Amino acid sequence: MTQNTEQNVRTRDERRDERCIAYLADLMREKMKFSREVKGRNGWQDMPAEVLSEMLREHVEKGDPVDVANFCMMLAAKRAPIAEARGAEEQRRKDGEGQEAFYQIKLRKGNGSWQDVDFENYQEFSDDTWARRTLYTHPANVAALEGRIAELEKENAALESAVMKAAESVMGIETPCMEGDNLAVTICSHFEDSEGEPCDNGWHEGATNAYEEIKSAVIRHFRDTLTRTGTPS
């Protein structure tokens, strides 16, 4: 891919991202207004981050991404992380009985990674501390989980590669009604608007955007289908 092509793709992707972000923001604003003016719900600014985190998890289960986004907005406005699920610390303590505990904190400043600290520093929950957690040594379980994660990542990479190849294959389909063209050329021909300068691939922006949009839809379709039915044998 040439530098100009990379710039065109990046610019197109940036515009698409901005449109999607603006669309979600509008939906969030409408939801917040409806909740405030119709349902009479307000006061999230005074709610603890732990309560908002629990409500966030509940709405993840309900399945509305706009509600989830609004709870994420509330936590972000408070500069608070998503708190652990209720009982998670106690469950870790039970799982770690008889094992050595070690402590970690995450600071507001820095790269956002967990840092190992001694128990004394762990107890000093200062304004600079973003979050903290207690973990327990459990080598056998950790090794098994890490091995399983590696297996799943490998399977996921293979699945993603198969999806991309399948999408490319679909775009190369030819039928008699296309009169010698394939599906990709047929799509581009239909949406070609001849406005402005053509992209490096010879097509104008309307045709290129339509092709990318349809191909992305094909990829999503394959992913969703495989997620529901599992990988084909």
N, C-alpha and C positions, 0 to 999 in steps of 0.2 A: 504494500500500500504506500503510495507516495505521500509526501508531506502535505500537499494540498488536499488529498483525499482524507488524510487523518484530520486535518483542520475542519473540512466539511462535515465529517462524521461527528467530531467533537462538538461543533457548533450546533448541529442538528440534535444531538443528544442533550445538550445543555438547554436548548429551547423546549424540548419535550419534557425534560425534568422540571423546568420552570412552570410550564403549563399544568403539569400534574400537581406540583406543590401548591400553586394558586387555586386549583380546583378543590384540593383537599381543604385548604384554609377556608374557602367559601362554605364548604359543607360543615366544617367545625364551627364556624361563626353562626350559621343557621341553627345548629343543634344547641349551642350555648344560649342563643337568644330565646329559642323555644322553651328550653329548660328553665330559664330565668323568668320569662314573661308569662308563660302559660302554666307551667308546673310549679312556679314559685320556688324553685330551688336556687339557692345561692350560698355564699359563705365558704366556698372551698378554700379560700385564702387562709382561713383560720383552722382548717383541718390538718392534723398531723400527717406527715408523709407516710407513716405506717398505715393509716386508714385509707388514704388515697391509693396506696399500693394494693391493698386488699380489694378495693373497688375496681381497680384496673384489672386484676386477675379475674374477678367475677365477670367483667364485661368482655374479656378475651373469650371466656367460655360462651357468652351469649352470641358472639360472632360479628358484632358491628364494628368495623375498623374505625369509623368516625368517632364513636364513643371512646374507643381505646386511644385514639390520637388525642382526644381532649384530656383524658387523664394523664397521658404522657406530657402534654403541655403544662398541666397544673404542677406536676412534679418538677419539670424543667424550670418553670417560673420560680419555684422554691429553691432551685439549685440543689435538689435532693435526688439521690439515686432511688431506684425501685427497691423498696425494703423487702427483706426475705419473707417468705410465706410464714404465717403464724405456726409456731411449733417446729420450724426447721432447725433452730439452734438446739432445742431440747432433743430432737431426734438425732442430731449429730452427736450430742453428748451421750445418749444411750448407745448409739452404734460404736462410740469410741471408748466405752467402759473398759478399764484395764489397759488403755493405751496412753501414750504420751500426747498431751495437747500442745499445739503451737498456735501462735496468734499472728494475725495479719491486720493491717489497716490500709486504707486508701485515702490519700491526701487530696484536697481540692486542687492544689497546685502540683504540677508534674505531668507525667505521661499517663496517668490514670490506672497504673498497674498496682497490684497488691504488693505490700512490703511486709516482710517478716519483722516482728518486734518482740521484745520481751514482755512479760506479763505487766510490769509496772507501766511501760509506755502504752500498752493496750488499754489499761484502765483510764489513762488520761485522755478522755474523749474531748479534745480541744476543738476550737472553731475551725482549725485547719483540717480536721479529720472529716473525710467525706463518708466513710463507712468502715465497719470493722467486722471481723468474723473469727470464730474459733474453729480450727480443724484438728483432726486426729490422724495419727499415723495408722495406716491400714494397708501395708504393702501388697498383700495378696489381692485384696479387692481392687486397689488402685491399678495394679498391673493388669488384672483381668479387664477392667473397664477401659484402660488405655488401649489394650489389644482389640477390644470390640469396637471402640471408636475408630481405630485405624482401619478395621474391616469395613465399617459403614462408610467411611470417607472414600475408600477405594471403590466400593459399590456405587456410591453416588457419582464419583467421577466417571465411571464407566457408563452409567445411565445417562449422564449429561452429554457425553460424547455421542452415544447412540441417538439421543434426541436431536442433536445438532445435525448429524448425518442424515437422519430421517427427514428433517425439515428441508435440507438442501436437495434431497432426492425428490421431495414433493414439488419444489419449485422448478425442477427439471422435467416434470411430466409433459408429454406431448400427446395431443389427440388430433384427429383429422380436422376438427372445426377450427383448430388454431392455425391451420394452413402453413405448417412447417415451423412455426414458432413453439417455444415451450411456455410453461405457465408464467415464468418470470418475465419473459419478453411480452407476453400478452397483458400482464398486469401493467407493466411500464407503458406500453402503447396506449392502453385505455386511459391512464391518468396523466399522460404527457401533456404539459400545458405550454411548453416552449417559452416560458417567461424567464427573463434574465439570462445569465450565463449558464451553460450546461455544466454539470459536475464532470469529474474526470472520467466517469464511466460512460459519458456521452448523453445521458438522460438529464432532464431538468429536475428541479427540486420536487415538484409535485409527483412525478413518476417515482423518483427515488424514495420519497417519504412513504408513498403508498406501498411500494415493494417491501420496505422495512417493516411497516405496520402489519401487513398481511403475514409476512414471514414470522414476526414475533407472535402473532396470534396462533399460527400453526405450532410453534414451539410450546406455547402455553398449553395448547390443546393436548399435545403429546405428553407433556409433564403431568397434567391433571389426570389424563387417562391412566398413565402408568402408576400414579399415586393411588388411584382408586382400585386398580386391578392387579397391581404388582408387575414385576418385570416379566416380559415374555420369555418362555423357555426356548 
